[in-house]
């Protein structure tokens, strides 16, 4: 008997990723599902959980949002959800780029 393949957005997904998706789906921008709760339910480390969430975003096209202020995940449902997720990421990118450029400027080469 062949095992039934789970799909998410018509793409294959493993059981644990489906559980994570179902949990995150219950979250909202105002009350995201905490990382700690997801780790407890799935028995994954923070790093493993992040990897599963990244795979859901890239491989299954799931619009997962994050809230740094409230510490958790939710499904992006509107423009405000999107802004709340993208703005801190964009700020982080800008700060990292500033740091890279400063390190390059500070490097004196073989003196």
Biopython code that builds the backbone (N, CA, C, O; Angstrom):
import numpy as np
from Bio.PDB.StructureBuilder import StructureBuilder

atoms = [
    (1, "UNK", "N", (0.839, -1.184, 0.000)),
    (1, "UNK", "CA", (0.000, 0.000, 0.000)),
    (1, "UNK", "C", (0.883, 1.247, 0.000)),
    (1, "UNK", "O", (1.771, 1.388, 0.841)),
    (2, "UNK", "N", (0.635, 2.134, -0.934)),
    (2, "UNK", "CA", (1.443, 3.335, -1.084)),
    (2, "UNK", "C", (1.026, 4.395, -0.066)),
    (2, "UNK", "O", (-0.161, 4.638, 0.155)),
    (3, "UNK", "N", (2.035, 5.021, 0.548)),
    (3, "UNK", "CA", (1.794, 6.076, 1.525)),
    (3, "UNK", "C", (1.330, 7.338, 0.798)),
    (3, "UNK", "O", (1.910, 7.734, -0.213)),
    (4, "UNK", "N", (0.275, 7.963, 1.326)),
    (4, "UNK", "CA", (-0.268, 9.169, 0.695)),
    (4, "UNK", "C", (0.674, 10.349, 0.911)),
    (4, "UNK", "O", (1.118, 10.604, 2.031)),
    (5, "UNK", "N", (0.970, 11.057, -0.159)),
    (5, "UNK", "CA", (1.851, 12.226, -0.115)),
    (5, "UNK", "C", (1.051, 13.454, 0.303)),
    (5, "UNK", "O", (0.018, 13.759, -0.294)),
    (6, "UNK", "N", (1.527, 14.160, 1.330)),
    (6, "UNK", "CA", (0.868, 15.399, 1.741)),
    (6, "UNK", "C", (1.292, 16.516, 0.801)),
    (6, "UNK", "O", (2.441, 16.578, 0.362)),
    (7, "UNK", "N", (0.337, 17.401, 0.497)),
    (7, "UNK", "CA", (0.610, 18.530, -0.381)),
    (7, "UNK", "C", (0.267, 19.828, 0.333)),
    (7, "UNK", "O", (-0.645, 19.883, 1.158)),
    (8, "UNK", "N", (1.009, 20.858, 0.002)),
    (8, "UNK", "CA", (0.731, 22.203, 0.477)),
    (8, "UNK", "C", (0.967, 23.125, -0.708)),
    (8, "UNK", "O", (2.067, 23.158, -1.259)),
    (9, "UNK", "N", (-0.053, 23.870, -1.105)),
    (9, "UNK", "CA", (0.010, 24.670, -2.336)),
    (9, "UNK", "C", (0.368, 23.796, -3.535)),
    (9, "UNK", "O", (1.132, 24.199, -4.411)),
    (10, "UNK", "N", (-0.200, 22.597, -3.555)),
    (10, "UNK", "CA", (0.018, 21.611, -4.619)),
    (10, "UNK", "C", (1.463, 21.149, -4.731)),
    (10, "UNK", "O", (1.877, 20.631, -5.768)),
    (11, "UNK", "N", (2.228, 21.337, -3.662)),
    (11, "UNK", "CA", (3.616, 20.896, -3.635)),
    (11, "UNK", "C", (3.802, 19.935, -2.468)),
    (11, "UNK", "O", (3.173, 20.107, -1.424)),
    (12, "UNK", "N", (4.668, 18.914, -2.627)),
    (12, "UNK", "CA", (4.858, 17.942, -1.552)),
    (12, "UNK", "C", (5.418, 18.592, -0.288)),
    (12, "UNK", "O", (6.212, 19.530, -0.352)),
    (13, "UNK", "N", (4.987, 18.075, 0.857)),
    (13, "UNK", "CA", (5.472, 18.578, 2.141)),
    (13, "UNK", "C", (5.517, 17.411, 3.128)),
    (13, "UNK", "O", (4.645, 16.542, 3.108)),
    (14, "UNK", "N", (6.536, 17.395, 3.990)),
    (14, "UNK", "CA", (6.631, 16.327, 4.981)),
    (14, "UNK", "C", (5.658, 16.586, 6.135)),
    (14, "UNK", "O", (5.161, 17.700, 6.298)),
    (15, "UNK", "N", (5.395, 15.558, 6.926)),
    (15, "UNK", "CA", (4.413, 15.643, 8.012)),
    (15, "UNK", "C", (4.730, 16.748, 9.009)),
    (15, "UNK", "O", (3.837, 17.493, 9.414)),
    (16, "UNK", "N", (5.992, 16.860, 9.409)),
    (16, "UNK", "CA", (6.380, 17.860, 10.397)),
    (16, "UNK", "C", (6.172, 19.276, 9.863)),
    (16, "UNK", "O", (5.719, 20.155, 10.596)),
    (17, "UNK", "N", (6.498, 19.496, 8.603)),
    (17, "UNK", "CA", (6.282, 20.815, 7.997)),
    (17, "UNK", "C", (4.798, 21.143, 7.929)),
    (17, "UNK", "O", (4.405, 22.293, 8.121)),
    (18, "UNK", "N", (3.981, 20.147, 7.658)),
    (18, "UNK", "CA", (2.523, 20.361, 7.623)),
    (18, "UNK", "C", (2.002, 20.739, 9.008)),
    (18, "UNK", "O", (1.142, 21.610, 9.133)),
    (19, "UNK", "N", (2.515, 20.094, 10.035)),
    (19, "UNK", "CA", (2.133, 20.430, 11.413)),
    (19, "UNK", "C", (2.531, 21.870, 11.732)),
    (19, "UNK", "O", (1.743, 22.625, 12.301)),
    (20, "UNK", "N", (3.750, 22.244, 11.363)),
    (20, "UNK", "CA", (4.226, 23.614, 11.595)),
    (20, "UNK", "C", (3.330, 24.602, 10.869)),
    (20, "UNK", "O", (2.929, 25.615, 11.442)),
    (21, "UNK", "N", (3.015, 24.318, 9.618)),
    (21, "UNK", "CA", (2.128, 25.193, 8.845)),
    (21, "UNK", "C", (0.773, 25.341, 9.532)),
    (21, "UNK", "O", (0.268, 26.454, 9.676)),
    (22, "UNK", "N", (0.189, 24.233, 9.952)),
    (22, "UNK", "CA", (-1.128, 24.284, 10.603)),
    (22, "UNK", "C", (-1.081, 25.114, 11.880)),
    (22, "UNK", "O", (-2.019, 25.856, 12.170)),
    (23, "UNK", "N", (-0.009, 24.997, 12.637)),
    (23, "UNK", "CA", (0.130, 25.792, 13.864)),
    (23, "UNK", "C", (0.289, 27.277, 13.542)),
    (23, "UNK", "O", (-0.366, 28.122, 14.152)),
    (24, "UNK", "N", (1.157, 27.591, 12.586)),
    (24, "UNK", "CA", (1.400, 28.993, 12.219)),
    (24, "UNK", "C", (0.135, 29.622, 11.655)),
    (24, "UNK", "O", (-0.119, 30.809, 11.862)),
    (25, "UNK", "N", (-0.646, 28.840, 10.952)),
    (25, "UNK", "CA", (-1.890, 29.342, 10.358)),
    (25, "UNK", "C", (-2.845, 29.881, 11.415)),
    (25, "UNK", "O", (-3.662, 30.754, 11.124)),
    (26, "UNK", "N", (-2.749, 29.374, 12.626)),
    (26, "UNK", "CA", (-3.628, 29.851, 13.703)),
    (26, "UNK", "C", (-3.158, 31.184, 14.286)),
    (26, "UNK", "O", (-3.897, 31.824, 15.034)),
    (27, "UNK", "N", (-1.941, 31.606, 13.954)),
    (27, "UNK", "CA", (-1.404, 32.860, 14.480)),
    (27, "UNK", "C", (-1.901, 34.074, 13.711)),
    (27, "UNK", "O", (-2.353, 33.970, 12.571)),
    (28, "UNK", "N", (-1.807, 35.204, 14.350)),
    (28, "UNK", "CA", (-2.148, 36.499, 13.742)),
    (28, "UNK", "C", (-1.036, 37.484, 14.066)),
    (28, "UNK", "O", (-0.259, 37.260, 14.994)),
    (29, "UNK", "N", (-0.954, 38.556, 13.319)),
    (29, "UNK", "CA", (0.053, 39.580, 13.576)),
    (29, "UNK", "C", (-0.004, 40.018, 15.042)),
    (29, "UNK", "O", (1.033, 40.192, 15.682)),
    (30, "UNK", "N", (-1.206, 40.193, 15.565)),
    (30, "UNK", "CA", (-1.386, 40.656, 16.937)),
    (30, "UNK", "C", (-1.051, 39.571, 17.963)),
    (30, "UNK", "O", (-0.719, 39.878, 19.107)),
    (31, "UNK", "N", (-1.137, 38.322, 17.560)),
    (31, "UNK", "CA", (-0.855, 37.197, 18.469)),
    (31, "UNK", "C", (-0.224, 36.051, 17.678)),
    (31, "UNK", "O", (-0.877, 35.046, 17.397)),
    (32, "UNK", "N", (1.060, 36.215, 17.321)),
    (32, "UNK", "CA", (1.733, 35.172, 16.546)),
    (32, "UNK", "C", (1.977, 33.917, 17.383)),
    (32, "UNK", "O", (1.938, 33.956, 18.613)),
    (33, "UNK", "N", (2.223, 32.823, 16.704)),
    (33, "UNK", "CA", (2.557, 31.560, 17.367)),
    (33, "UNK", "C", (4.036, 31.622, 17.737)),
    (33, "UNK", "O", (4.889, 31.829, 16.874)),
    (34, "UNK", "N", (4.331, 31.445, 19.007)),
    (34, "UNK", "CA", (5.707, 31.629, 19.483)),
    (34, "UNK", "C", (6.636, 30.522, 18.991)),
    (34, "UNK", "O", (6.225, 29.383, 18.767)),
    (35, "UNK", "N", (7.889, 30.898, 18.835)),
    (35, "UNK", "CA", (8.928, 29.947, 18.463)),
    (35, "UNK", "C", (9.005, 28.834, 19.502)),
    (35, "UNK", "O", (9.134, 27.659, 19.159)),
    (36, "UNK", "N", (8.926, 29.214, 20.774)),
    (36, "UNK", "CA", (9.013, 28.229, 21.853)),
    (36, "UNK", "C", (7.888, 27.195, 21.751)),
    (36, "UNK", "O", (8.116, 26.001, 21.947)),
    (37, "UNK", "N", (6.679, 27.660, 21.445)),
    (37, "UNK", "CA", (5.549, 26.732, 21.304)),
    (37, "UNK", "C", (5.789, 25.776, 20.135)),
    (37, "UNK", "O", (5.571, 24.571, 20.258)),
    (38, "UNK", "N", (6.234, 26.313, 19.013)),
    (38, "UNK", "CA", (6.504, 25.472, 17.842)),
    (38, "UNK", "C", (7.595, 24.447, 18.148)),
    (38, "UNK", "O", (7.496, 23.287, 17.748)),
    (39, "UNK", "N", (8.644, 24.887, 18.865)),
    (39, "UNK", "CA", (9.729, 23.974, 19.223)),
    (39, "UNK", "C", (9.225, 22.864, 20.145)),
    (39, "UNK", "O", (9.603, 21.702, 19.995)),
    (40, "UNK", "N", (8.377, 23.227, 21.088)),
    (40, "UNK", "CA", (7.854, 22.245, 22.047)),
    (40, "UNK", "C", (6.975, 21.205, 21.351)),
    (40, "UNK", "O", (7.111, 20.006, 21.591)),
    (41, "UNK", "N", (6.077, 21.674, 20.491)),
    (41, "UNK", "CA", (5.148, 20.763, 19.806)),
    (41, "UNK", "C", (5.879, 19.842, 18.830)),
    (41, "UNK", "O", (5.543, 18.663, 18.717)),
    (42, "UNK", "N", (6.875, 20.376, 18.129)),
    (42, "UNK", "CA", (7.560, 19.603, 17.087)),
    (42, "UNK", "C", (8.806, 18.882, 17.582)),
    (42, "UNK", "O", (9.332, 18.002, 16.900)),
    (43, "UNK", "N", (9.280, 19.257, 18.772)),
    (43, "UNK", "CA", (10.516, 18.697, 19.327)),
    (43, "UNK", "C", (11.726, 19.006, 18.437)),
    (43, "UNK", "O", (12.659, 18.210, 18.343)),
    (44, "UNK", "N", (11.693, 20.172, 17.788)),
    (44, "UNK", "CA", (12.802, 20.616, 16.947)),
    (44, "UNK", "C", (13.617, 21.672, 17.683)),
    (44, "UNK", "O", (13.101, 22.384, 18.545)),
    (45, "UNK", "N", (14.893, 21.762, 17.331)),
    (45, "UNK", "CA", (15.718, 22.857, 17.844)),
    (45, "UNK", "C", (15.308, 24.141, 17.119)),
    (45, "UNK", "O", (14.603, 24.095, 16.111)),
    (46, "UNK", "N", (15.749, 25.266, 17.632)),
    (46, "UNK", "CA", (15.463, 26.560, 17.000)),
    (46, "UNK", "C", (15.965, 26.562, 15.556)),
    (46, "UNK", "O", (15.273, 27.022, 14.648)),
    (47, "UNK", "N", (17.164, 26.048, 15.361)),
    (47, "UNK", "CA", (17.763, 26.020, 14.020)),
    (47, "UNK", "C", (16.970, 25.125, 13.067)),
    (47, "UNK", "O", (16.712, 25.502, 11.923)),
    (48, "UNK", "N", (16.586, 23.939, 13.543)),
    (48, "UNK", "CA", (15.800, 23.015, 12.706)),
    (48, "UNK", "C", (14.436, 23.613, 12.363)),
    (48, "UNK", "O", (13.951, 23.478, 11.240)),
    (49, "UNK", "N", (13.828, 24.272, 13.341)),
    (49, "UNK", "CA", (12.531, 24.910, 13.105)),
    (49, "UNK", "C", (12.664, 26.004, 12.053)),
    (49, "UNK", "O", (11.854, 26.087, 11.129)),
    (50, "UNK", "N", (13.688, 26.844, 12.195)),
    (50, "UNK", "CA", (13.914, 27.914, 11.216)),
    (50, "UNK", "C", (14.090, 27.343, 9.815)),
    (50, "UNK", "O", (13.583, 27.899, 8.840)),
    (51, "UNK", "N", (14.809, 26.232, 9.722)),
    (51, "UNK", "CA", (15.035, 25.589, 8.416)),
    (51, "UNK", "C", (13.712, 25.107, 7.814)),
    (51, "UNK", "O", (13.470, 25.284, 6.620)),
    (52, "UNK", "N", (12.861, 24.500, 8.641)),
    (52, "UNK", "CA", (11.552, 24.034, 8.159)),
    (52, "UNK", "C", (10.698, 25.212, 7.687)),
    (52, "UNK", "O", (10.037, 25.129, 6.652)),
    (53, "UNK", "N", (10.714, 26.307, 8.448)),
    (53, "UNK", "CA", (9.925, 27.487, 8.079)),
    (53, "UNK", "C", (10.459, 28.099, 6.787)),
    (53, "UNK", "O", (9.684, 28.500, 5.920)),
    (54, "UNK", "N", (11.776, 28.168, 6.662)),
    (54, "UNK", "CA", (12.382, 28.680, 5.424)),
    (54, "UNK", "C", (11.982, 27.809, 4.239)),
    (54, "UNK", "O", (11.688, 28.330, 3.163)),
    (55, "UNK", "N", (11.967, 26.499, 4.421)),
    (55, "UNK", "CA", (11.539, 25.600, 3.344)),
    (55, "UNK", "C", (10.079, 25.829, 2.970)),
    (55, "UNK", "O", (9.730, 25.796, 1.790)),
    (56, "UNK", "N", (9.223, 26.060, 3.966)),
    (56, "UNK", "CA", (7.817, 26.349, 3.664)),
    (56, "UNK", "C", (7.698, 27.628, 2.832)),
    (56, "UNK", "O", (6.891, 27.700, 1.905)),
    (57, "UNK", "N", (8.503, 28.630, 3.167)),
    (57, "UNK", "CA", (8.466, 29.902, 2.436)),
    (57, "UNK", "C", (8.965, 29.716, 1.000)),
    (57, "UNK", "O", (8.313, 30.157, 0.054)),
    (58, "UNK", "N", (10.115, 29.067, 0.839)),
    (58, "UNK", "CA", (10.735, 28.962, -0.484)),
    (58, "UNK", "C", (10.205, 27.802, -1.328)),
    (58, "UNK", "O", (10.021, 27.954, -2.536)),
    (59, "UNK", "N", (9.960, 26.658, -0.714)),
    (59, "UNK", "CA", (9.570, 25.476, -1.485)),
    (59, "UNK", "C", (8.066, 25.312, -1.641)),
    (59, "UNK", "O", (7.605, 24.708, -2.610)),
    (60, "UNK", "N", (7.298, 25.842, -0.698)),
    (60, "UNK", "CA", (5.842, 25.683, -0.752)),
    (60, "UNK", "C", (5.106, 27.008, -0.921)),
    (60, "UNK", "O", (3.876, 27.052, -0.885)),
    (61, "UNK", "N", (5.863, 28.085, -1.106)),
    (61, "UNK", "CA", (5.281, 29.407, -1.397)),
    (61, "UNK", "C", (4.303, 29.880, -0.323)),
    (61, "UNK", "O", (3.281, 30.493, -0.633)),
    (62, "UNK", "N", (4.621, 29.590, 0.943)),
    (62, "UNK", "CA", (3.758, 30.000, 2.051)),
    (62, "UNK", "C", (4.216, 31.373, 2.549)),
    (62, "UNK", "O", (5.389, 31.540, 2.883)),
    (63, "UNK", "N", (3.315, 32.358, 2.606)),
    (63, "UNK", "CA", (3.694, 33.708, 3.056)),
    (63, "UNK", "C", (3.728, 33.792, 4.588)),
    (63, "UNK", "O", (2.798, 34.298, 5.216)),
    (64, "UNK", "N", (4.811, 33.289, 5.169)),
    (64, "UNK", "CA", (4.936, 33.280, 6.626)),
    (64, "UNK", "C", (5.563, 34.587, 7.081)),
    (64, "UNK", "O", (6.638, 34.976, 6.625)),
    (65, "UNK", "N", (4.868, 35.251, 7.987)),
    (65, "UNK", "CA", (5.359, 36.495, 8.564)),
    (65, "UNK", "C", (5.967, 36.257, 9.931)),
    (65, "UNK", "O", (5.696, 35.251, 10.587)),
    (66, "UNK", "N", (6.795, 37.201, 10.347)),
    (66, "UNK", "CA", (7.403, 37.138, 11.670)),
    (66, "UNK", "C", (7.165, 38.447, 12.396)),
    (66, "UNK", "O", (7.056, 39.512, 11.789)),
    (67, "UNK", "N", (7.089, 38.336, 13.698)),
    (67, "UNK", "CA", (6.973, 39.522, 14.529)),
    (67, "UNK", "C", (8.103, 39.500, 15.536)),
    (67, "UNK", "O", (8.134, 38.648, 16.424)),
    (68, "UNK", "N", (9.020, 40.423, 15.403)),
    (68, "UNK", "CA", (10.121, 40.485, 16.360)),
    (68, "UNK", "C", (9.644, 41.059, 17.687)),
    (68, "UNK", "O", (10.120, 40.660, 18.750)),
    (69, "UNK", "N", (8.705, 41.991, 17.622)),
    (69, "UNK", "CA", (8.181, 42.587, 18.861)),
    (69, "UNK", "C", (7.414, 41.574, 19.684)),
    (69, "UNK", "O", (7.531, 41.548, 20.909)),
    (70, "UNK", "N", (6.642, 40.753, 19.030)),
    (70, "UNK", "CA", (5.804, 39.790, 19.747)),
    (70, "UNK", "C", (6.403, 38.384, 19.733)),
    (70, "UNK", "O", (5.895, 37.482, 20.399)),
    (71, "UNK", "N", (7.473, 38.205, 18.980)),
    (71, "UNK", "CA", (8.205, 36.945, 18.976)),
    (71, "UNK", "C", (7.460, 35.727, 18.485)),
    (71, "UNK", "O", (7.152, 34.833, 19.273)),
    (72, "UNK", "N", (7.163, 35.673, 17.203)),
    (72, "UNK", "CA", (6.502, 34.492, 16.676)),
    (72, "UNK", "C", (6.209, 34.587, 15.196)),
    (72, "UNK", "O", (6.707, 35.469, 14.496)),
    (73, "UNK", "N", (5.385, 33.654, 14.733)),
    (73, "UNK", "CA", (5.077, 33.508, 13.313)),
    (73, "UNK", "C", (3.579, 33.547, 13.068)),
    (73, "UNK", "O", (2.779, 33.231, 13.948)),
    (74, "UNK", "N", (3.218, 33.940, 11.852)),
    (74, "UNK", "CA", (1.819, 33.980, 11.421)),
    (74, "UNK", "C", (1.794, 33.968, 9.900)),
    (74, "UNK", "O", (2.817, 34.191, 9.253)),
    (75, "UNK", "N", (0.629, 33.708, 9.335)),
    (75, "UNK", "CA", (0.469, 33.771, 7.882)),
    (75, "UNK", "C", (0.145, 35.214, 7.506)),
    (75, "UNK", "O", (-0.744, 35.829, 8.095)),
    (76, "UNK", "N", (0.864, 35.749, 6.529)),
    (76, "UNK", "CA", (0.622, 37.117, 6.061)),
    (76, "UNK", "C", (-0.705, 37.133, 5.312)),
    (76, "UNK", "O", (-0.897, 36.403, 4.340)),
    (77, "UNK", "N", (-1.623, 37.990, 5.790)),
    (77, "UNK", "CA", (-2.972, 38.046, 5.217)),
    (77, "UNK", "C", (-3.304, 39.386, 4.581)),
    (77, "UNK", "O", (-4.254, 39.482, 3.805)),
    (78, "UNK", "N", (-2.525, 40.433, 4.902)),
    (78, "UNK", "CA", (-2.822, 41.751, 4.341)),
    (78, "UNK", "C", (-1.540, 42.583, 4.269)),
    (78, "UNK", "O", (-0.472, 42.140, 4.691)),
    (79, "UNK", "N", (-1.667, 43.793, 3.727)),
    (79, "UNK", "CA", (-0.499, 44.656, 3.534)),
    (79, "UNK", "C", (0.190, 45.012, 4.848)),
    (79, "UNK", "O", (1.415, 45.118, 4.891)),
    (80, "UNK", "N", (-0.570, 45.195, 5.905)),
    (80, "UNK", "CA", (0.025, 45.532, 7.206)),
    (80, "UNK", "C", (0.851, 44.359, 7.740)),
    (80, "UNK", "O", (1.931, 44.563, 8.295)),
    (81, "UNK", "N", (0.348, 43.141, 7.575)),
    (81, "UNK", "CA", (1.129, 41.954, 7.958)),
    (81, "UNK", "C", (2.449, 41.933, 7.193)),
    (81, "UNK", "O", (3.509, 41.677, 7.764)),
    (82, "UNK", "N", (2.367, 42.205, 5.901)),
    (82, "UNK", "CA", (3.563, 42.199, 5.063)),
    (82, "UNK", "C", (4.555, 43.256, 5.534)),
    (82, "UNK", "O", (5.748, 42.980, 5.661)),
    (83, "UNK", "N", (4.063, 44.469, 5.794)),
    (83, "UNK", "CA", (4.940, 45.551, 6.277)),
    (83, "UNK", "C", (5.620, 45.174, 7.589)),
    (83, "UNK", "O", (6.819, 45.397, 7.760)),
    (84, "UNK", "N", (4.856, 44.604, 8.509)),
    (84, "UNK", "CA", (5.421, 44.236, 9.816)),
    (84, "UNK", "C", (6.551, 43.225, 9.668)),
    (84, "UNK", "O", (7.494, 43.229, 10.460)),
    (85, "UNK", "N", (6.464, 42.365, 8.668)),
    (85, "UNK", "CA", (7.513, 41.372, 8.438)),
    (85, "UNK", "C", (8.691, 41.959, 7.674)),
    (85, "UNK", "O", (9.843, 41.719, 8.033)),
    (86, "UNK", "N", (8.416, 42.721, 6.630)),
    (86, "UNK", "CA", (9.466, 43.178, 5.722)),
    (86, "UNK", "C", (10.312, 44.315, 6.305)),
    (86, "UNK", "O", (11.527, 44.335, 6.109)),
    (87, "UNK", "N", (9.698, 45.247, 7.010)),
    (87, "UNK", "CA", (10.451, 46.415, 7.492)),
    (87, "UNK", "C", (11.645, 46.048, 8.383)),
    (87, "UNK", "O", (12.740, 46.557, 8.145)),
    (88, "UNK", "N", (11.483, 45.191, 9.391)),
    (88, "UNK", "CA", (12.654, 44.823, 10.194)),
    (88, "UNK", "C", (13.712, 44.065, 9.388)),
    (88, "UNK", "O", (14.910, 44.234, 9.617)),
    (89, "UNK", "N", (13.270, 43.235, 8.451)),
    (89, "UNK", "CA", (14.227, 42.514, 7.608)),
    (89, "UNK", "C", (15.018, 43.484, 6.740)),
    (89, "UNK", "O", (16.230, 43.339, 6.584)),
    (90, "UNK", "N", (14.326, 44.479, 6.171)),
    (90, "UNK", "CA", (15.002, 45.472, 5.339)),
    (90, "UNK", "C", (15.995, 46.284, 6.168)),
    (90, "UNK", "O", (17.095, 46.581, 5.700)),
    (91, "UNK", "N", (15.620, 46.641, 7.385)),
    (91, "UNK", "CA", (16.532, 47.372, 8.276)),
    (91, "UNK", "C", (17.764, 46.537, 8.591)),
    (91, "UNK", "O", (18.882, 47.052, 8.616)),
    (92, "UNK", "N", (17.558, 45.249, 8.832)),
    (92, "UNK", "CA", (18.680, 44.356, 9.118)),
    (92, "UNK", "C", (19.609, 44.260, 7.912)),
    (92, "UNK", "O", (20.830, 44.304, 8.058)),
    (93, "UNK", "N", (19.031, 44.131, 6.728)),
    (93, "UNK", "CA", (19.833, 44.078, 5.501)),
    (93, "UNK", "C", (20.665, 45.344, 5.362)),
    (93, "UNK", "O", (21.861, 45.278, 5.080)),
    (94, "UNK", "N", (20.035, 46.493, 5.561)),
    (94, "UNK", "CA", (20.743, 47.766, 5.432)),
    (94, "UNK", "C", (21.887, 47.869, 6.434)),
    (94, "UNK", "O", (22.975, 48.326, 6.083)),
    (95, "UNK", "N", (21.657, 47.452, 7.673)),
    (95, "UNK", "CA", (22.696, 47.507, 8.707)),
    (95, "UNK", "C", (23.841, 46.548, 8.394)),
    (95, "UNK", "O", (25.007, 46.889, 8.590)),
    (96, "UNK", "N", (23.515, 45.358, 7.912)),
    (96, "UNK", "CA", (24.558, 44.396, 7.539)),
    (96, "UNK", "C", (25.393, 44.924, 6.373)),
    (96, "UNK", "O", (26.615, 44.774, 6.364)),
    (97, "UNK", "N", (24.741, 45.534, 5.401)),
    (97, "UNK", "CA", (25.457, 46.112, 4.268)),
    (97, "UNK", "C", (26.368, 47.248, 4.719)),
    (97, "UNK", "O", (27.493, 47.375, 4.237)),
    (98, "UNK", "N", (25.883, 48.066, 5.637)),
    (98, "UNK", "CA", (26.700, 49.151, 6.202)),
    (98, "UNK", "C", (27.947, 48.574, 6.882)),
    (98, "UNK", "O", (29.050, 49.102, 6.740)),
    (99, "UNK", "N", (27.748, 47.499, 7.611)),
    (99, "UNK", "CA", (28.864, 46.850, 8.302)),
    (99, "UNK", "C", (29.877, 46.287, 7.308)),
    (99, "UNK", "O", (31.084, 46.468, 7.474)),
    (100, "UNK", "N", (29.383, 45.607, 6.278)),
    (100, "UNK", "CA", (30.269, 45.056, 5.244)),
    (100, "UNK", "C", (31.105, 46.161, 4.616)),
    (100, "UNK", "O", (32.320, 46.027, 4.471)),
    (101, "UNK", "N", (30.450, 47.243, 4.249)),
    (101, "UNK", "CA", (31.166, 48.352, 3.617)),
    (101, "UNK", "C", (32.203, 48.960, 4.550)),
    (101, "UNK", "O", (33.292, 49.322, 4.105)),
    (102, "UNK", "N", (31.885, 49.077, 5.837)),
    (102, "UNK", "CA", (32.845, 49.628, 6.799)),
    (102, "UNK", "C", (34.040, 48.702, 6.956)),
    (102, "UNK", "O", (35.178, 49.168, 7.009)),
    (103, "UNK", "N", (33.801, 47.402, 7.031)),
    (103, "UNK", "CA", (34.902, 46.441, 7.146)),
    (103, "UNK", "C", (35.810, 46.539, 5.932)),
    (103, "UNK", "O", (37.034, 46.534, 6.066)),
    (104, "UNK", "N", (35.214, 46.627, 4.745)),
    (104, "UNK", "CA", (36.016, 46.777, 3.521)),
    (104, "UNK", "C", (36.824, 48.066, 3.561)),
    (104, "UNK", "O", (38.002, 48.074, 3.202)),
    (105, "UNK", "N", (36.195, 49.159, 3.996)),
    (105, "UNK", "CA", (36.895, 50.447, 4.092)),
    (105, "UNK", "C", (38.033, 50.391, 5.109)),
    (105, "UNK", "O", (39.083, 51.001, 4.905)),
    (106, "UNK", "N", (37.823, 49.659, 6.202)),
    (106, "UNK", "CA", (38.823, 49.587, 7.269)),
    (106, "UNK", "C", (40.001, 48.685, 6.921)),
    (106, "UNK", "O", (41.079, 48.813, 7.502)),
    (107, "UNK", "N", (39.797, 47.776, 5.978)),
    (107, "UNK", "CA", (40.851, 46.848, 5.602)),
    (107, "UNK", "C", (41.956, 47.601, 4.873)),
    (107, "UNK", "O", (41.708, 48.312, 3.899)),
    (108, "UNK", "N", (43.164, 47.431, 5.359)),
    (108, "UNK", "CA", (44.300, 48.164, 4.789)),
    (108, "UNK", "C", (45.109, 47.318, 3.810)),
    (108, "UNK", "O", (46.035, 47.818, 3.171)),
    (109, "UNK", "N", (44.765, 46.058, 3.694)),
    (109, "UNK", "CA", (45.517, 45.192, 2.789)),
    (109, "UNK", "C", (46.842, 44.783, 3.411)),
    (109, "UNK", "O", (47.003, 44.846, 4.630)),
    (110, "UNK", "N", (47.775, 44.370, 2.596)),
    (110, "UNK", "CA", (49.097, 43.926, 3.073)),
    (110, "UNK", "C", (50.001, 45.129, 3.245)),
    (110, "UNK", "O", (50.676, 45.562, 2.311)),
    (111, "UNK", "N", (50.003, 45.660, 4.455)),
    (111, "UNK", "CA", (50.863, 46.837, 4.712)),
    (111, "UNK", "C", (52.186, 46.431, 5.256)),
    (111, "UNK", "O", (53.030, 47.286, 5.528)),
]
sb = StructureBuilder()
sb.init_structure("model")
sb.init_model(0)
sb.init_chain("A")
sb.init_seg("    ")
for serial, (resi, resn, name, xyz) in enumerate(atoms, 1):
    if name == "N":
        sb.init_residue(resn, " ", resi, " ")
    sb.init_atom(name, np.array(xyz, "f"), 0.0, 1.0, " ", f" {name:<3s}", serial, name[0])
structure = sb.get_structure()
